[in-house]
Amino acid sequence: MKAIIYQEYGTAKNLTLQEVNRPEPKEDEVLVKVLAASVNQADGHLLSGTPFPVRFTAGFFKPKHQVLGADISGVIERVGKNVTQFKIGEHVYGDLSGIGFGGFAEYALAKEKALAKKPNNLTFEEAAALPMASVTALQGLRDLGKIKKGDEVLINGASGGVGGFAIQIAKAFGAKVTAVCSGRNVNQAKALGADEVIDYSKRNFTLENKEYDLIFDGPVNHSLREIAGVLKDRGRYVAFGFSMEALLMGSWKSFRIGKHFKTLMAKVKQADMELIAKLAEEGKIKPHIQQSFTLDEVPQALDLLKNRKVSGKLVITI
Ligand SMILES: NC(=O)c1ccc[n+]([C@@H]2O[C@H](COP(=O)([O-])OP(=O)(O)OC[C@H]3O[C@@H](n4cnc5c(N)ncnc54)[C@H](OP(=O)(O)O)[C@@H]3O)[C@@H](O)[C@H]2O)c1
């Protein structure tokens, strides 16, 4: 089978399309014929081996896993003898980040818990755009953000992979959503359901006279003090991008001022992927795909994502 391989940490130049052996599923694994994948910032972190703590799980000097790619969709090709949830021929989607990646290939191994049935109304490309970004948005808003109907929610980084789903999921929970993005993405944020959109090149939401119940933040480009100024009493702040300040000072600040500052570490959960599939089938979420690439173009897709200017998702058709 064809796969995109890397053997050294570095840049997209280290990725090459190679012919490798098709993997064999163990008793508790399935083999998926991958029809589409999508790229995430997590692939970029594993490619470069940065920030350094990723090497604790990905390998200190060399990458432990040679095929990147977490988000996939495809068809079950083979099942191990202990597999109970999936049958050959079923259409699935999933997130392989908890089980060694491997999605940028014609076939990938998966444990059952990393997969869910593909939403019927989405193409394989659309389904592959969902897993990591949508589950991150769901877990951030629902589990840490305690979102509820009628909440005033601000999403900073609303035009990115996670942010685009966060707008739609917050609307599905009945919240009023303010999206923060660049001017070129204002119409997209509105189309995804945002009630109000702030172009960050013209307005700074931390200097405005409006308070929020929940702020969900990818770029984390404001201090906790600035954020605290626009959070309601007992309001919640959830950083999904990396913030040393939120990580180190969040609990202390929460204790001091009675507003909640948390950092999200999303986890692959089959039940959450099933809920996402249900929301997609109900028409409540749909991925916004900026561009599609072929398997040999994975390096270009990862290079483009690195600039943090992609609106929505980049998918790979295999
Ligand atoms: N915590 C977790 O478990 C978890 C899970 C997944 C991802 N992440 C992290 O979350 C972050 C975002 O991921 P993603 O997949 O959404 O990335 P992405 O698709 O690259 O999105 C980044 C977005 O940030 C926006 N942006 C850049 N500067 C901004 C600013 N000053 N104000 C507001 N928006 C700005 C860009 O929109 P414009 O072009 O409109 O500026 C871009 O669309 C990454 O750091 C990723 O590693 C964390």
The ligand as an SDF file (V2000), in Angstrom:
LIG
                    3D

 48 52  0  0  0  0  0  0  0  0999 V2000
   -6.4870   21.2720   23.6260 N   0  0  0  0  0  0  0  0  0  0  0  0
   -6.6260   20.2990   22.7520 C   0  0  0  0  0  0  0  0  0  0  0  0
   -6.8970   19.1470   23.1110 O   0  0  0  0  0  0  0  0  0  0  0  0
   -6.4860   20.6400   21.2990 C   0  0  0  0  0  0  0  0  0  0  0  0
   -7.0840   19.8550   20.3070 C   0  0  0  0  0  0  0  0  0  0  0  0
   -6.9910   20.2680   18.9770 C   0  0  0  0  0  0  0  0  0  0  0  0
   -6.2570   21.4310   18.6770 C   0  0  0  0  0  0  0  0  0  0  0  0
   -5.6380   22.1200   19.6740 N   0  0  0  0  0  0  0  0  0  0  0  0
   -4.8870   23.3730   19.4090 C   0  0  0  0  0  0  0  0  0  0  0  0
   -5.8350   24.3940   19.1670 O   0  0  0  0  0  0  0  0  0  0  0  0
   -5.2740   25.3920   18.3220 C   0  0  0  0  0  0  0  0  0  0  0  0
   -6.2180   25.6820   17.1720 C   0  0  0  0  0  0  0  0  0  0  0  0
   -6.3970   24.4940   16.4330 O   0  0  0  0  0  0  0  0  0  0  0  0
   -7.1380   24.5420   15.0400 P   0  0  0  0  0  0  0  0  0  0  0  0
   -7.1370   23.1550   14.5060 O   0  0  0  0  0  0  0  0  0  0  0  0
   -8.4180   25.2610   15.1550 O   0  0  0  0  0  0  0  0  0  0  0  0
   -6.0710   25.4170   14.2390 O   0  0  0  0  0  0  0  0  0  0  0  0
   -6.2160   26.1390   12.8340 P   0  0  0  0  0  0  0  0  0  0  0  0
   -7.2180   25.4070   12.0050 O   0  0  0  0  0  0  0  0  0  0  0  0
   -4.8460   26.3490   12.3260 O   0  0  0  0  0  0  0  0  0  0  0  0
   -6.8760   27.5490   13.2100 O   0  0  0  0  0  0  0  0  0  0  0  0
   -6.1800   28.6110   13.6580 C   0  0  0  0  0  0  0  0  0  0  0  0
   -7.1050   29.8210   13.4820 C   0  0  0  0  0  0  0  0  0  0  0  0
   -6.6690   30.8180   14.3650 O   0  0  0  0  0  0  0  0  0  0  0  0
   -7.1120   32.0370   13.8260 C   0  0  0  0  0  0  0  0  0  0  0  0
   -6.3520   33.1660   14.3280 N   0  0  0  0  0  0  0  0  0  0  0  0
   -5.0560   33.4490   14.0860 C   0  0  0  0  0  0  0  0  0  0  0  0
   -4.7400   34.5970   14.7580 N   0  0  0  0  0  0  0  0  0  0  0  0
   -5.8690   34.9990   15.4260 C   0  0  0  0  0  0  0  0  0  0  0  0
   -6.1810   36.0920   16.2900 C   0  0  0  0  0  0  0  0  0  0  0  0
   -5.2680   37.0110   16.5920 N   0  0  0  0  0  0  0  0  0  0  0  0
   -7.4280   36.1780   16.8040 N   0  0  0  0  0  0  0  0  0  0  0  0
   -8.3690   35.2560   16.5000 C   0  0  0  0  0  0  0  0  0  0  0  0
   -8.1500   34.2230   15.6610 N   0  0  0  0  0  0  0  0  0  0  0  0
   -6.8860   34.0770   15.1390 C   0  0  0  0  0  0  0  0  0  0  0  0
   -6.9770   31.8980   12.3160 C   0  0  0  0  0  0  0  0  0  0  0  0
   -8.1040   32.5570   11.7640 O   0  0  0  0  0  0  0  0  0  0  0  0
   -7.9850   33.9010   10.8580 P   0  0  0  0  0  0  0  0  0  0  0  0
   -7.3440   33.4450    9.5670 O   0  0  0  0  0  0  0  0  0  0  0  0
   -9.4100   34.3060   10.7140 O   0  0  0  0  0  0  0  0  0  0  0  0
   -7.1010   34.8390   11.6090 O   0  0  0  0  0  0  0  0  0  0  0  0
   -7.0540   30.3920   12.0800 C   0  0  0  0  0  0  0  0  0  0  0  0
   -8.2000   30.0530   11.3420 O   0  0  0  0  0  0  0  0  0  0  0  0
   -3.9220   24.8330   17.8710 C   0  0  0  0  0  0  0  0  0  0  0  0
   -2.9250   25.4330   18.6650 O   0  0  0  0  0  0  0  0  0  0  0  0
   -4.0080   23.3510   18.1730 C   0  0  0  0  0  0  0  0  0  0  0  0
   -2.7430   22.7670   18.4290 O   0  0  0  0  0  0  0  0  0  0  0  0
   -5.7510   21.7570   20.9640 C   0  0  0  0  0  0  0  0  0  0  0  0
  1  2  1  0
  2  3  2  0
  2  4  1  0
  4  5  1  0
  4 48  2  0
  5  6  2  0
  6  7  1  0
  7  8  2  0
  8  9  1  0
  8 48  1  0
  9 10  1  0
  9 46  1  0
 10 11  1  0
 11 12  1  0
 11 44  1  0
 12 13  1  0
 13 14  1  0
 14 15  2  0
 14 16  1  0
 14 17  1  0
 17 18  1  0
 18 19  2  0
 18 20  1  0
 18 21  1  0
 21 22  1  0
 22 23  1  0
 23 24  1  0
 23 42  1  0
 24 25  1  0
 25 26  1  0
 25 36  1  0
 26 27  1  0
 26 35  1  0
 27 28  2  0
 28 29  1  0
 29 30  1  0
 29 35  2  0
 30 31  1  0
 30 32  2  0
 32 33  1  0
 33 34  2  0
 34 35  1  0
 36 37  1  0
 36 42  1  0
 37 38  1  0
 38 39  2  0
 38 40  1  0
 38 41  1  0
 42 43  1  0
 44 45  1  0
 44 46  1  0
 46 47  1  0
M  CHG  2   8   1  16  -1
M  END
$$$$
